[in-house]
Amino acid sequence: MSFLEYTQKSTPSGLHKVLYLNWALIVLIVTVSCIGFLMLYSVAGGSMRPWVTPQLQRFVLGFAVLLVVAFIPIWFWRNMSGLAYGVSVLLLLLVEVMGSIGMGAQRWIDLGFMRLQPSELTKITLVMLLAAYYDWLDPRKSSRPLFVLIPVVLILVPTYLTLRQPDLGTAILLLVGGASVMFLAGVHWAYFAAVIGAGVGLVTAVFYSRGTPWQLLEDYQYRRIDTFLDPTTDPLGAGYNITQSQIALGSGGWTGRGFMQGTQSSLNFLPEKHTDFIFTTLAEEFGFVGAITLLGLYALILLFCVITGLKTKDRYASLVTLGIAVTFFLYFAINMAMVMGLAPVVGVPLPLVSYGGSAMLVLLVAFGLVQSAHIHRPR
């Protein structure tokens, strides 16, 4: 009996699939999303408009899509991986031609009812294609140079198109997310050590070249680095965002100022309080307790994804689930590090909490894939 026949005979069908959903993961996703609605209500000054209502509508749509994706067998999504990746790259190319511009960046395609950010979609389709590639490839060939070059090209194409928008945060997620799938698929650690070593060498050269005839960056770029390392050097300019963010984080204390009592957000000192910096609003209003609670919920979501990835016997399902887990981790880890001043401000949303239709829908589709792997695993 082939693996596919075994899978089809040992997995639920029809309405019985509802019983096999990972309900703990569903509850966690809904809980975190409700926290997001609550915070958007707060930063809007106690109003459903302009952020809560559209975000809630997108969540309902995305949750319906999650269920549809979950009930379709995982092997179908393996077969669709190449098409999904191709469509996302095509959309990235369309952004270059007809993309909407906002805040100095050209990242969106206006669909009328919402603005789609193709780079968000690419985070998942890239993981899908790399998982399908390594599912097809003989594991003994995964570290041969030719078979390493192919996924590297698949990663660099959307990364380059994303950097042109410009969107450094998403480009970083694409690079690290793609590299993670390669590592999980068994590519030899020496390749990653070489890349990391080259990166460390490049950063060292950048710092040592400052003030020399062979200076690698422009003076204004070095000033940006100085501001990141010490925002107080320019508190009203380049360091304003992170300075206000740190004030909000510190003022929350252990238990916070109370719901809708945050001064930094209500008085509009906090920049992008409904998107990239929404975590600081939560920390100011609910303090360390609220922040660590959200982090704990994220950790549980991550844990359930990893457990599903490790339990499934299908190589594609395992790689795509673990790749999604890594991508989800990068979302909240980079956002939290960014607003605390531990990483540069690169525009990565807080998953399921920040306002934004593309990120919400794409994440729910990704969790639909995790559920599909969970439902259709051999039993």
ZIQUIHU-V969263 format. One record per residue. N is the residue number from 1. RES is the residue in one letter. D_LAST is the distance of its C-alpha to the last C-alpha in Angstrom with 2 decimals. Layout:
n-><N/N>
res-><RES/RES>
d_last-><D_LAST/D_LAST>
//
This chain:
n-><1/2/3/4/5/6/7/8/9/10/11/12/13/14/15/16/17/18/19/20/21/22/23/24/25/26/27/28/29/30/31/32/33/34/35/36/37/38/39/40/41/42/43/44/45/46/47/48/49/50/51/52/53/54/55/56/57/58/59/60/61/62/63/64/65/66/67/68/69/70/71/72/73/74/75/76/77/78/79/80/81/82/83/84/85/86/87/88/89/90/91/92/93/94/95/96/97/98/99/100/101/102/103/104/105/106/107/108/109/110/111/112/113/114/115/116/117/118/119/120/121/122/123/124/125/126/127/128/129/130/131/132/133/134/135/136/137/138/139/140/141/142/143/144/145/146/147/148/149/150/151/152/153/154/155/156/157/158/159/160/161/162/163/164/165/166/167/168/169/170/171/172/173/174/175/176/177/178/179/180/181/182/183/184/185/186/187/188/189/190/191/192/193/194/195/196/197/198/199/200/201/202/203/204/205/206/207/208/209/210/211/212/213/214/215/216/217/218/219/220/221/222/223/224/225/226/227/228/229/230/231/232/233/234/235/236/237/238/239/240/241/242/243/244/245/246/247/248/249/250/251/252/253/254/255/256/257/258/259/260/261/262/263/264/265/266/267/268/269/270/271/272/273/274/275/276/277/278/279/280/281/282/283/284/285/286/287/288/289/290/291/292/293/294/295/296/297/298/299/300/301/302/303/304/305/306/307/308/309/310/311/312/313/314/315/316/317/318/319/320/321/322/323/324/325/326/327/328/329/330/331/332/333/334/335/336/337/338/339/340/341/342/343/344/345/346/347/348/349/350/351/352/353/354/355/356/357/358/359/360/361/362/363/364/365/366/367/368/369/370/371/372/373/374/375/376/377/378/379>
res-><M/S/F/L/E/Y/T/Q/K/S/T/P/S/G/L/H/K/V/L/Y/L/N/W/A/L/I/V/L/I/V/T/V/S/C/I/G/F/L/M/L/Y/S/V/A/G/G/S/M/R/P/W/V/T/P/Q/L/Q/R/F/V/L/G/F/A/V/L/L/V/V/A/F/I/P/I/W/F/W/R/N/M/S/G/L/A/Y/G/V/S/V/L/L/L/L/L/V/E/V/M/G/S/I/G/M/G/A/Q/R/W/I/D/L/G/F/M/R/L/Q/P/S/E/L/T/K/I/T/L/V/M/L/L/A/A/Y/Y/D/W/L/D/P/R/K/S/S/R/P/L/F/V/L/I/P/V/V/L/I/L/V/P/T/Y/L/T/L/R/Q/P/D/L/G/T/A/I/L/L/L/V/G/G/A/S/V/M/F/L/A/G/V/H/W/A/Y/F/A/A/V/I/G/A/G/V/G/L/V/T/A/V/F/Y/S/R/G/T/P/W/Q/L/L/E/D/Y/Q/Y/R/R/I/D/T/F/L/D/P/T/T/D/P/L/G/A/G/Y/N/I/T/Q/S/Q/I/A/L/G/S/G/G/W/T/G/R/G/F/M/Q/G/T/Q/S/S/L/N/F/L/P/E/K/H/T/D/F/I/F/T/T/L/A/E/E/F/G/F/V/G/A/I/T/L/L/G/L/Y/A/L/I/L/L/F/C/V/I/T/G/L/K/T/K/D/R/Y/A/S/L/V/T/L/G/I/A/V/T/F/F/L/Y/F/A/I/N/M/A/M/V/M/G/L/A/P/V/V/G/V/P/L/P/L/V/S/Y/G/G/S/A/M/L/V/L/L/V/A/F/G/L/V/Q/S/A/H/I/H/R/P/R>
d_last-><14.90/14.81/12.07/12.78/12.60/9.26/8.00/10.15/9.12/5.38/6.35/9.18/12.74/16.18/17.16/13.89/12.89/15.54/13.73/10.82/13.58/14.32/17.38/18.88/19.24/20.75/23.21/24.25/24.92/26.99/28.82/29.89/30.96/33.04/34.72/35.60/37.13/39.06/40.51/41.45/43.21/45.08/46.25/47.44/49.74/47.97/47.38/44.44/46.24/46.11/42.67/40.53/40.61/39.63/36.93/35.50/35.63/33.79/31.08/30.59/30.48/28.14/25.72/25.68/24.98/22.14/20.42/21.23/19.88/16.62/16.04/16.82/14.15/14.52/15.84/18.70/19.76/19.79/22.18/24.23/24.70/28.04/29.44/28.52/30.23/33.20/33.72/33.70/36.24/38.33/38.40/39.56/42.35/43.26/43.70/46.44/48.25/47.74/45.98/47.15/48.94/48.53/49.80/51.04/47.78/46.65/42.89/42.20/42.27/43.68/41.65/43.94/41.56/40.32/40.87/37.96/37.76/36.16/35.87/33.31/31.17/31.61/29.97/26.57/27.28/28.47/25.24/23.36/25.76/25.81/22.02/22.25/25.23/23.63/20.52/23.18/25.40/25.35/24.72/27.91/29.93/28.83/31.99/34.52/37.12/36.71/32.96/33.58/36.32/34.23/31.90/35.00/36.75/33.82/34.03/37.83/38.45/37.03/38.24/41.76/41.73/40.58/43.31/45.88/45.23/45.63/42.44/42.14/39.34/36.91/38.05/37.17/33.66/33.23/34.56/32.62/29.33/29.66/30.77/27.80/25.35/27.61/27.56/23.78/23.62/25.88/29.36/31.94/33.25/36.82/36.56/35.70/38.40/40.90/40.15/40.33/43.54/45.05/44.23/45.89/48.84/49.23/49.23/51.77/53.93/53.87/55.25/57.78/59.07/60.23/63.98/64.34/65.51/61.99/60.26/56.78/56.44/58.90/60.63/58.90/55.49/56.58/57.73/54.24/52.89/55.60/54.65/50.99/52.03/54.59/54.41/57.67/59.61/59.26/58.20/59.50/58.29/55.28/54.33/54.57/50.90/49.57/52.57/51.95/48.24/49.07/51.63/49.05/46.54/49.27/50.80/47.63/47.95/45.52/45.01/46.43/49.27/47.41/45.72/47.90/50.43/49.77/53.06/51.83/49.73/52.00/55.08/53.37/53.92/50.24/49.47/46.47/45.61/43.05/41.22/41.23/43.01/41.31/39.90/43.51/44.18/41.33/42.61/46.17/45.37/42.76/43.71/41.72/39.64/38.50/37.88/35.80/33.78/32.87/32.09/29.80/27.89/27.57/26.33/23.55/22.47/22.58/20.59/17.62/17.75/17.96/15.05/12.80/14.57/14.19/10.50/9.50/10.06/12.06/15.68/16.91/14.43/15.13/18.85/19.31/17.67/19.74/22.72/22.60/22.49/25.58/27.31/26.84/28.22/31.16/31.94/32.66/33.90/36.49/37.57/38.15/39.90/42.00/43.30/44.08/46.13/43.90/43.20/45.27/44.94/42.85/41.56/37.84/36.71/34.97/31.47/31.07/34.49/37.11/38.59/37.49/35.70/34.37/32.70/31.18/29.77/28.47/26.68/24.99/23.92/22.56/20.53/19.31/17.94/16.23/14.67/13.69/11.91/10.17/9.38/8.42/6.32/3.81/0.00>
//
